[in-house]
Amino acid sequence: DKQEFCCWTKRREDKMNLKQAVREDFDRIKAFYIYVIENTDTMKECCRWIYGLHPDDELIGGYIDSGDMYYNERDGTIAGTLVGGLIIVPIISALTKKQEEDYHDVPWQKNLADDEVAVGHIMCCDPAIKRQGLAKDLLNSTCELCRSLGKKAYRFDTLASNTPAQALYDSLGYKRIAQRRWYARNTGWTDF
C-alpha cells in the first residue's frame, strides 16, 4: 500500500550526511538556489522559481534561523539542500516541524495535530548531477529525519506542472492526496 508518510525503501550504503544550516551558511545556500534556478532546464515549466519572489532571502533566512534548513556537502561544496530538514547530495531543502493552516482542508489519510507532522519545502538538487538517485536519497533521508524527530507524517506539495517530481514521488510510494489551488508570489494562483 502507498502511504501518506513515505515508503521505507532500501537505502544505498552511502548514507547522506545532512547538516542543519546555520546563519553563516546563508550566502552559500542562497548561491546554490540561484545556481539551481539558472541551470535547471525545466525550471520555467516545472517549478517556476524566480529568486527574489520564491525563494527569497527572507524565506531562506527564516528557515535557517528556525533550524529548518538542511543541506549536504561534498568536498566543502553544497551538494543539495532541503528546507525542513533534508539535503541530498547535491541538494538543499527545508523541513518545517509542523504543518500550517493551508494543509488543514486536505483530506489526509490520518487526522494528525499540526505538531505531529513535518512538511518539506523548496527541495532541490544540483541539475548537473541528475538521475543518480540523489532526490530519492534526499526523500528517504528526510523521512528518517522526520522519524527521529518523532513525527507521524511527512507531507509536501509540488506544482501540478512538476511532472518529474511527481513521477519520483510515485516511484517511492508516496500517495497523491488532493490537488489544491493556492497562491504563490512566483506563480500567482496555480494548482499544487
One Martini backbone bead per residue (centre of mass of N, CA, C, O) as a GRO file, in nm:
protein
  192
    1ASP     BB    1   0.097   0.036   0.019
    2LYS     BB    2   0.038   0.348   0.011
    3GLN     BB    3   0.174   0.638   0.168
    4GLU     BB    4   0.176   0.946   0.322
    5PHE     BB    5   0.458   0.942   0.429
    6CYS     BB    6   0.636   0.669   0.338
    7CYS     BB    7   0.857   0.470   0.168
    8TRP     BB    8   1.056   0.211   0.295
    9THR     BB    9   1.341   0.196   0.145
   10LYS     BB   10   1.617   0.103   0.027
   11ARG     BB   11   1.938   0.190   0.090
   12ARG     BB   12   2.217   0.304   0.050
   13GLU     BB   13   2.528   0.284   0.186
   14ASP     BB   14   2.535   0.583   0.128
   15LYS     BB   15   2.497   0.812   0.358
   16MET     BB   16   2.350   1.092   0.418
   17ASN     BB   17   2.493   1.408   0.529
   18LEU     BB   18   2.317   1.602   0.723
   19LYS     BB   19   2.286   1.958   0.764
   20GLN     BB   20   2.240   2.215   0.974
   21ALA     BB   21   2.179   2.527   0.926
   22VAL     BB   22   2.347   2.837   0.947
   23ARG     BB   23   2.398   3.167   0.908
   24GLU     BB   24   2.685   3.118   0.768
   25ASP     BB   25   2.530   2.961   0.513
   26PHE     BB   26   2.361   3.157   0.345
   27ASP     BB   27   2.532   3.231   0.089
   28ARG     BB   28   2.558   2.938  -0.016
   29ILE     BB   29   2.257   2.874  -0.035
   30LYS     BB   30   2.174   3.098  -0.219
   31ALA     BB   31   2.368   3.023  -0.451
   32PHE     BB   32   2.243   2.746  -0.502
   33TYR     BB   33   1.960   2.837  -0.586
   34ILE     BB   34   2.048   3.012  -0.821
   35TYR     BB   35   2.188   2.789  -0.976
   36VAL     BB   36   1.941   2.608  -1.012
   37ILE     BB   37   1.761   2.810  -1.159
   38GLU     BB   38   1.976   2.871  -1.400
   39ASN     BB   39   2.025   2.525  -1.459
   40THR     BB   40   1.721   2.448  -1.505
   41ASP     BB   41   1.550   2.359  -1.790
   42THR     BB   42   1.247   2.319  -1.624
   43MET     BB   43   1.172   2.562  -1.439
   44LYS     BB   44   0.933   2.710  -1.590
   45GLU     BB   45   0.743   2.451  -1.586
   46CYS     BB   46   0.776   2.317  -1.291
   47CYS     BB   47   0.848   2.556  -1.060
   48ARG     BB   48   0.886   2.874  -1.103
   49TRP     BB   49   1.141   2.996  -1.004
   50ILE     BB   50   1.224   3.324  -0.850
   51TYR     BB   51   1.455   3.504  -0.741
   52GLY     BB   52   1.281   3.707  -0.483
   53LEU     BB   53   1.008   3.542  -0.469
   54HIS     BB   54   1.085   3.215  -0.526
   55PRO     BB   55   1.298   3.233  -0.352
   56ASP     BB   56   1.423   3.418  -0.063
   57ASP     BB   57   1.593   3.564   0.185
   58GLU     BB   58   1.369   3.541   0.401
   59LEU     BB   59   1.305   3.241   0.371
   60ILE     BB   60   1.587   3.124   0.415
   61GLY     BB   61   1.650   3.269   0.683
   62GLY     BB   62   1.408   3.149   0.837
   63TYR     BB   63   1.489   2.852   0.813
   64ILE     BB   64   1.758   2.882   0.952
   65ASP     BB   65   1.666   3.023   1.224
   66SER     BB   66   1.457   2.767   1.285
   67GLY     BB   67   1.609   2.488   1.191
   68ASP     BB   68   1.492   2.397   0.872
   69MET     BB   69   1.774   2.376   0.732
   70TYR     BB   70   1.920   2.156   0.483
   71TYR     BB   71   2.234   1.987   0.395
   72ASN     BB   72   2.489   1.896   0.152
   73GLU     BB   73   2.829   1.783   0.121
   74ARG     BB   74   3.117   1.819  -0.110
   75ASP     BB   75   3.412   1.926  -0.054
   76GLY     BB   76   3.267   2.203   0.069
   77THR     BB   77   3.015   2.164  -0.121
   78ILE     BB   78   2.712   2.214  -0.207
   79ALA     BB   79   2.476   1.959  -0.308
   80GLY     BB   80   2.227   2.002  -0.105
   81THR     BB   81   1.878   2.072  -0.011
   82LEU     BB   82   1.651   2.113   0.278
   83VAL     BB   83   1.357   2.217   0.388
   84GLY     BB   84   1.308   2.073   0.702
   85GLY     BB   85   1.571   1.851   0.697
   86LEU     BB   86   1.709   1.834   0.396
   87ILE     BB   87   1.962   1.661   0.196
   88ILE     BB   88   2.113   1.631  -0.112
   89VAL     BB   89   2.334   1.501  -0.315
   90PRO     BB   90   2.274   1.779  -0.460
   91ILE     BB   91   2.111   1.947  -0.203
   92ILE     BB   92   1.819   2.134  -0.086
   93SER     BB   93   1.627   2.205   0.222
   94ALA     BB   94   1.310   2.217   0.389
   95LEU     BB   95   1.180   2.148   0.738
   96THR     BB   96   0.896   2.160   0.890
   97LYS     BB   97   0.762   2.078   1.226
   98LYS     BB   98   0.488   2.180   1.088
   99GLN     BB   99   0.172   2.246   0.994
  100GLU     BB  100  -0.026   2.445   0.814
  101GLU     BB  101  -0.335   2.567   0.733
  102ASP     BB  102  -0.335   2.486   0.426
  103TYR     BB  103  -0.356   2.164   0.517
  104HIS     BB  104  -0.644   2.121   0.658
  105ASP     BB  105  -0.835   2.060   0.382
  106VAL     BB  106  -0.694   1.799   0.351
  107PRO     BB  107  -0.760   1.447   0.289
  108TRP     BB  108  -0.617   1.279   0.495
  109GLN     BB  109  -0.558   0.964   0.624
  110LYS     BB  110  -0.455   1.131   0.875
  111ASN     BB  111  -0.547   1.278   1.180
  112LEU     BB  112  -0.330   1.542   1.266
  113ALA     BB  113  -0.140   1.727   1.433
  114ASP     BB  114   0.070   1.972   1.349
  115ASP     BB  115   0.314   1.856   1.547
  116GLU     BB  116   0.307   1.557   1.384
  117VAL     BB  117   0.418   1.726   1.137
  118ALA     BB  118   0.605   1.737   0.837
  119VAL     BB  119   0.733   1.987   0.595
  120GLY     BB  120   0.826   2.020   0.270
  121HIS     BB  121   1.067   2.250   0.113
  122ILE     BB  122   1.259   2.363  -0.136
  123MET     BB  123   1.351   2.128  -0.315
  124CYS     BB  124   1.689   2.039  -0.433
  125CYS     BB  125   1.912   1.979  -0.711
  126ASP     BB  126   2.174   1.931  -0.895
  127PRO     BB  127   2.150   1.950  -1.242
  128ALA     BB  128   2.438   1.805  -1.303
  129ILE     BB  129   2.308   1.559  -1.108
  130LYS     BB  130   2.135   1.336  -1.266
  131ARG     BB  131   2.010   1.022  -1.227
  132GLN     BB  132   2.151   0.916  -0.914
  133GLY     BB  133   1.946   0.916  -0.651
  134LEU     BB  134   1.930   1.185  -0.480
  135ALA     BB  135   1.628   1.240  -0.436
  136LYS     BB  136   1.574   0.975  -0.299
  137ASP     BB  137   1.773   1.017  -0.067
  138LEU     BB  138   1.643   1.270   0.042
  139LEU     BB  139   1.366   1.153   0.111
  140ASN     BB  140   1.467   0.926   0.293
  141SER     BB  141   1.620   1.110   0.491
  142THR     BB  142   1.377   1.274   0.573
  143CYS     BB  143   1.218   1.045   0.696
  144GLU     BB  144   1.427   0.982   0.912
  145LEU     BB  145   1.415   1.256   1.046
  146CYS     BB  146   1.118   1.254   1.120
  147ARG     BB  147   1.134   1.008   1.299
  148SER     BB  148   1.351   1.131   1.500
  149LEU     BB  149   1.128   1.370   1.570
  150GLY     BB  150   0.836   1.215   1.602
  151LYS     BB  151   0.692   1.189   1.341
  152LYS     BB  152   0.389   1.074   1.159
  153ALA     BB  153   0.444   1.283   0.914
  154TYR     BB  154   0.511   1.352   0.558
  155ARG     BB  155   0.467   1.658   0.387
  156PHE     BB  156   0.387   1.775   0.046
  157ASP     BB  157   0.437   1.989  -0.240
  158THR     BB  158   0.347   2.050  -0.589
  159LEU     BB  159   0.329   2.126  -0.887
  160ALA     BB  160   0.132   2.009  -1.137
  161SER     BB  161   0.375   2.063  -1.355
  162ASN     BB  162   0.571   1.862  -1.179
  163THR     BB  163   0.628   1.564  -1.317
  164PRO     BB  164   0.905   1.465  -1.217
  165ALA     BB  165   0.838   1.468  -0.914
  166GLN     BB  166   0.587   1.288  -0.926
  167ALA     BB  167   0.733   1.036  -1.030
  168LEU     BB  168   0.912   1.003  -0.788
  169TYR     BB  169   0.695   0.977  -0.568
  170ASP     BB  170   0.557   0.733  -0.692
  171SER     BB  171   0.815   0.542  -0.688
  172LEU     BB  172   0.818   0.571  -0.350
  173GLY     BB  173   0.495   0.560  -0.249
  174TYR     BB  174   0.349   0.805  -0.275
  175LYS     BB  175   0.046   0.985  -0.212
  176ARG     BB  176  -0.207   1.131  -0.366
  177ILE     BB  177  -0.454   1.338  -0.221
  178ALA     BB  178  -0.452   1.636  -0.362
  179GLN     BB  179  -0.583   1.931  -0.515
  180ARG     BB  180  -0.467   2.275  -0.511
  181ARG     BB  181  -0.543   2.623  -0.501
  182TRP     BB  182  -0.270   2.842  -0.488
  183TYR     BB  183  -0.072   3.106  -0.367
  184ALA     BB  184   0.212   3.255  -0.538
  185ARG     BB  185   0.440   3.491  -0.622
  186ASN     BB  186   0.564   3.322  -0.878
  187THR     BB  187   0.251   3.217  -0.996
  188GLY     BB  188   0.014   3.259  -0.846
  189TRP     BB  189  -0.255   3.102  -0.929
  190THR     BB  190  -0.228   2.746  -0.857
  191ASP     BB  191  -0.157   2.413  -0.895
  192PHE     BB  192  -0.080   2.147  -0.629
   0.00000   0.00000   0.00000
